[in-house]
């Protein structure tokens, strides 16, 4: 059996090596390392793939979130709603820009924003909502957009873990993660479902005005070269990474299917254990399984981690401390108990290996290791 990796990028690369190497060589020979033709090619291909009018490539997913907020002209102290159970990036850029993060607790079964709690968090200072499509499935965007329209709020989707996930609206319309709000943000970090071999990110929007502003903000505030109309930043997707992504984008459906197949194996073999809760998927969304995250019930999580590690099986905790209890957000003066679901999840979640190269032998070994005394029926 091949060694089990949390993310196996080496095996994935081996399958597309010829395509990748040819694209890299093409960029090197042309010496078009910044804003080369591969960037525009990838931008257009991704627009077509997701059915969105504008893709704005940038340096990474965190920059994408920052640029989205910068484009809205918000004022110091304005409030932006997001969730406490996620990676830090969304809340981090809110605070970095002098805005105030306001948290809404998450659902226990999906890990996504609890829409039933959203409207109560809105105040006269609220300006935007950043829902996070965590681990690979969409939030209830139809409900979020309805509330946002009612209160005249912007919606910025954090789709950094959910590229390719589809959300079906009551009308039957199907839209992809990141393309439903005013803007969407994604990351091309190497371990993502669509990942490059370094840092990279992008924004999505169907709004022409926002698209123009985002392009300028990502390029030192320039609409015309050397004419700076606004204070911006320097955030770009380099040509080598765009070339790599243009190859991998062609395989995205294949990669999604491989992840879903691995998740189906886990679901089938783990659903019978009374002290494991498998990931729930809402009927309005597909799940692209950036992570496969279970919840342990009545189990010593650290003991499980130690035993799995001893058997050569990597596992991870996403996320061990909810954001409102992190030192960086102590200025919000939020105490334990403020967001009980996020706090409870942080104590019981465990992510199993999930990537495109998992084979049945590996999956069987992972499941068997869980059943052999690590977690009893």
N, C-alpha and C positions, 0 to 999 in steps of 0.2 A: 504493500500500500504506500502511495506517495505521502510524504509528510503533510499534515493538515495545517493550513494557514488560515488566519482570520480573513485575510484578503490575499489572493494568489495572483499578483500581477505578472510574475515571471511566466507562469504557464499560459496566461492569457496572451502575453506578448509573443510567445513562441508560435502561436497559431496565426498571428497576423504580421509576423516579422518582416516578410517580404514587402508587404504593403507599406508598413511603417517606415522601414529603412529607405525605401524608394522616395517617399515623401520628404523625409529628413534630408536626404542627399540632394533632392531638388531645391530645397530652400538654401542649403549651404552653397551649392554651386551658383545660385542666383545672388547670394549674399543679401537677400531681402529680409533681414532679421527683425525689423520693426515695421509694422503696418504693411507687410508684404501682401501679395495677391492671395495667399492662402487664408489670410484673416477674413477678407471680404468673401471668399468662397465658402468658408465655414459659416460665416454669418448668414449668408443667403440660404445655405443648405439647412441650417437650424430653423430659420424662419419658415421654410417650407415644411419641415418635419413637424413643427409644433403648431402650424397654422396661425402664426402671430405676425403682425405687420412689421415690427421692428425688433431686432436683436442688437444689443449694444455690448460688444465684448469689453471686458475689463480685466483687471489684474487678479482678482480672486472674489470669492463669494462675500466676504466681509466688506470689501470695497463696493460691491454691487449694492449692498444694503445701505451703506453710507451715502453713495451717490443718489440712491432713490430718495432718501430723506432730504439730502441737500437740494434736490430739484424742486421741493415743495415750498421753499421760502418760509419755513416755520420759525417761530420766535422762541427765544430763551424761556424755558419753563413750560412750553407747550407739552401736552401729554400724548404719548404714543402707547397704545395697548399691545402687549404681546403675552407670551406664556412663560412661566418660571421653569418648566421642565423641557429643556432643550439645550443645545450648544449656546455659548454665551454671545455669539456675534450680534444678534439682533438687539438685545438689551444693551450690549456694549456700545454700539454706534449711536443708539438713542442718547445714552448718557454722554458720550464723547462730544456730541453736537450741542450739548447744553439743554437737551430736552429731558423730560421726566418719564422714565419707564413706569408703566402701570401694568400689573400682572393680572391675568385671568387664569384660574386654575384649569387643569386639563381633565379629560375623561379618563377614567381608569382603564377602560377596555381598549381604546384606540391611541391613547397618549396625546391626542390632539385637543385643541381648545374646546372647552365646554361652552357651547353656544348659549346654553341656558343662563350662564353667568355673565355673558358679555355686556348686555345692555346696562346692567347695574354698575358696571365699571366706567361708563361714559359720564364725563362731567363737562361743564362749559369750556374747559381748557383742552379737551380731547381733540386731536386733529387727525389722527391716523390709527389704523389697526394693522399690525403685522402678524397674520396667522402663520404658523409654521407647520408645513406638511411633514410631520416627523416620521422618520424611519421608512417612508416610501408610500404613504397613502394620503390622499387629499383630505383636508378639513371640509366641513360642510360649507362650501363656498357660497352656495345659493342663499343660505341663511345669513351668512356674514355680510354678503353684498346687500341684502335687503336691509339689514340693520344700518350698514354704512350709509346707504342712500337716505334712509330716514333721518339720520343725524348729520348728513353732509360731511362725511369723513372719507379720507383717502384709504385705500387698501393696497398694501404692499405685501405680496406673497413671498414668504421665505420657502422657496422650492429647492433648496440646496441638496436635500436628500431625496427628492421625488421626481426628478426629470423623467418624463414619459408616463407618469401616472395620469389616468384619465378620470375626469369628474363628469357625471351625467346629471343634468338639470331636469327638473320636473317636466319641462317642455320636450325632453328628448335630446336636447342639444348636448353635445359632448365636447368638453374643452380640456386641455392639458394643464397640469400643474404649472403655475407661473404665468398663465395667459389670461386669467379671469379678472384680476383686480386692475387697478390703475397701472401698477407695475408688478413685475415678478423678478426674483433674483435667484441665481443658481451659482453653484461652485463646480469647478472642474478639478478639484483636488484629486490626486491620483486614485484614491480609494473609492471615489464616487461612482455611481452607476455609469456615468459618462465622464471619465477622468483622463486628464492629460498626464504628462510625465514631469510635472512641476506645478506651479501655481497657475490658476486661471479662473475666470468667472464671466458672467454675463447678466445683463438685464433684459427683460422682455416688456414691451408695451405696444398697445394698438393706438396710442395717442401720438400724433405727429409732433405736437408742440413739446411734449415731455421727451420724446425721442431726440429731438434736436438739442434740447437742453442737456440731456444726459451725455450725448456725444461730446458737447462742449465742456461740461464739468469734468469728464474723464480725461480731458486733454488741456489742462491748465486754464479752463474757462475760455477756450478759443473757439469761435465760430469760423473766423478767418485766421490763417496762420499769422502769429505774432500780433494779433489784435485780441486783447483779453477783455471780454465783456463782463466777466464775473470771476469771482474767486473759485478756482477749481482745484483739482488734484491731478497727479500723474498716475493713471491706472490703465494699463493696456494689456491685452493678450498678445504675447509675442508670436511671431510668425511660425516658429518651430512648434509651439504648442498648438496653434491653430491647425497646422498641417497634420499633426498627430490626431487631433480631435476630428478632423474631416474624415479620416480613415475609420476611427472608432464609431462615429455617428452612423455609418453604414451598417454596423453590427449591433446597434442599440436594441432593436427588437429581439434579436437573437440572445443578447445578454439578459434582457428582461425576462424572456422565456426561461432561460437557464436558472435565474434566481427564483422565479415562480415555481419551477419544477422542484428545486431544492426545498423551498418553503412547504410545498405540498407534501413532500416526504416527511419533513418534520411534523407537520400538522397531523398527518395520518398516524404516525407512530407515537406521538407525545400526548395526543388528546385524551388518552385513557388514564393518564396519571392524575390522581385527585389533588396532588400538591404541585402541579404545573398548570399554569394558565397560558394557553397559546395565544398568539396575536389575533385580535378581532379585526375584521374588515367590514366596513359599512357598505351597504348595498349600492350606494351612489358613486363609489370610487373603486378603481383598481388599485392594486398594491404592487409596487415594483421592488420591495424588500431591499432597500439599502442596508437595513439591519433586520435580523430575525431575533426579536426580543421577547423572551418569555418572562412570566412572573412566577416566582417561587413562593409557595404557601407552606407555612409551618416547617421550613427548612433552614438550616444554617448555611447562608449563602457563601460565606468565606470557606467553609468546609467543602462545599461543592466545587468552588473555584480551585481550591488546592488539589482536590482529587482529579479534576479534569486536567489540570495543568500537568500533574504527575503522569497522566496517560498520554501526554503529548497533544492535548486538545486546547487551543487557545480560546479563552472566553473574555468578554469585556463587560464593564458596567457603564452603560450610557443612560443616566448620568448620576454620579454618586452624591452630589449635593445640588439641590435646586437653586436657581439663581438668586432668589430673595434671601437665601441664607449664606451666600458667598460674601467674603470680606469686601469685595469690590463694590457691593451694593449696600453696605452697612449704612450709607447716608440716607437710605429710604426708611430706616428704622422699622423694618418688618421683622416680626418675631416668629419663632416656631409655632405652627398652628395656623399661620396666615393662609396657607394654601395646602390643605391637608392631603389632597390626592397626590400632588407633586411630591410632597414629603414622603408619603407612603411608598410611592413608586420608586423613589431613590433608594429605598431600603430593600426592595425585593426584585428589581429587574435584573436580568442577565441576558446578554446577547451572545448567541452561538455563532460559529463560523458561517459566513454568508458571502458567497461570491460566485462568479460565472463558471468556475472550474471545478466545483465540487462534484465528485462522482459518487455512485451509489455505495461503493465500498467504504468510502470515507463517511458518508452519511450514516450508514449502518453502524460503523464503529462509534461514531459520536452518540447515537441514540442508545446503543448497547451499553456504552460506558455510563450513561445516565441511569440506566435501568439496573446495573450491577451494583446495587448497594449505595449509589450516590443519592438517588431519590427513590424511595420505596413507594409502592402503590398506596 
